[in-house]
Amino acid sequence: MAAKLDYHWHLRKVMADRGMFSTTDLLPLLKERDITLSSSQVYRLVVERPERLSLKILMALLDILDCTMDDLIEPITGAGIAAKPKKAVAGGTAASEGIGDLRPKRARITGVDR
């Protein structure tokens, strides 16, 4: 079985190491490199872990911060990742989750007399 791969995103830390403590500090620097993002997009890029990232934006960040990809992205194996608990499907037995023993009654649909 193949190991599950994941990563840590260190953009906020790298920015702080370079003296950039505001997410909006990136806006003019990205604009110089012909990349136009809104302030909310830049905020999400810095604060959250991106799932999809344009290579142009990645290259611009590496240029702006004068760092390598290893500084921004740290690969990790899935062993340290907590698996989400599986939710019970309809008819399953998951009394400890959610509504406990309360279950809705199944609807009975009958033919309509015309």
C-alpha positions in Angstrom: 0.0 0.0 0.0 1.4 3.4 -1.0 2.0 6.0 1.7 -0.3 8.9 1.8 1.5 12.2 1.1 0.7 15.6 2.4 2.5 18.9 3.0 2.8 21.9 5.3 2.6 25.4 3.8 5.1 27.8 5.4 4.3 31.0 3.5 3.4 32.9 6.6 6.6 31.9 8.4 8.8 32.7 5.4 7.1 36.1 5.1 7.7 36.8 8.8 11.3 35.8 8.5 11.6 38.5 5.7 9.9 41.2 7.8 6.6 41.0 6.0 3.9 40.8 8.7 0.9 41.9 6.7 -0.7 39.9 3.9 -1.3 43.0 1.9 2.5 43.5 1.6 2.5 41.0 -1.2 -0.1 42.8 -3.3 2.3 45.4 -4.9 5.1 42.9 -5.2 2.8 40.5 -7.1 1.5 43.3 -9.2 5.1 44.1 -10.3 5.2 40.5 -11.7 1.9 40.9 -13.6 -0.1 38.9 -11.1 -3.3 40.5 -10.0 -5.0 39.0 -6.9 -7.5 40.5 -4.6 -6.6 41.2 -1.0 -8.9 38.3 0.1 -7.1 35.9 -2.3 -3.7 36.9 -1.0 -5.0 36.5 2.6 -6.2 33.0 1.8 -3.0 32.2 0.1 -1.0 33.2 3.2 -3.2 32.0 6.0 -4.7 28.8 4.5 -3.0 25.8 2.8 -3.6 26.0 -0.9 -4.9 22.9 -2.7 -4.4 24.3 -6.1 -1.8 26.9 -6.9 -0.7 28.4 -10.2 2.9 27.8 -11.0 3.2 31.5 -12.0 2.1 32.5 -8.5 4.5 30.0 -6.9 7.4 31.3 -9.0 6.5 34.9 -8.1 6.4 34.0 -4.4 9.8 32.3 -4.7 11.2 35.4 -6.4 9.6 37.9 -4.0 10.7 36.0 -0.9 14.1 34.9 -2.3 13.6 31.4 -1.1 13.4 27.9 -2.5 10.4 25.6 -2.8 11.7 23.6 0.1 11.3 26.7 2.3 7.6 27.1 1.3 6.5 23.5 1.0 7.4 20.8 3.5 6.4 17.3 2.3 5.1 15.0 5.1 3.8 11.4 5.1 0.2 10.7 6.0 1.1 8.9 9.2 0.9 12.2 11.2 -2.5 13.0 9.7 -5.6 12.3 11.8 -8.1 10.4 9.8 -11.6 11.9 9.8 -14.1 9.6 11.4 -16.4 8.0 8.9 -20.1 8.9 9.2 -22.6 6.2 9.4 -24.8 5.7 6.3 -28.6 5.4 6.5 -29.5 2.4 8.5 -26.0 2.2 10.1 -25.4 2.1 13.9 -23.7 5.2 15.0 -25.6 6.0 18.2 -22.6 7.9 19.7 -22.8 10.4 16.8 -25.3 13.1 16.3 -28.8 12.3 17.2 -28.3 9.1 19.2 -31.3 6.8 19.3 -33.6 9.3 17.6 -34.4 8.2 14.1 -37.0 9.6 11.7 -39.9 7.4 10.5 -39.6 6.2 7.0 -42.1 7.9 4.7 -44.7 5.6 3.0 -45.8 6.8 -0.4 -49.0 5.3 -1.7 -50.7 5.7 -5.0 -53.0 8.7 -5.5 -56.7 8.0 -6.2 -58.0 10.1 -9.1 
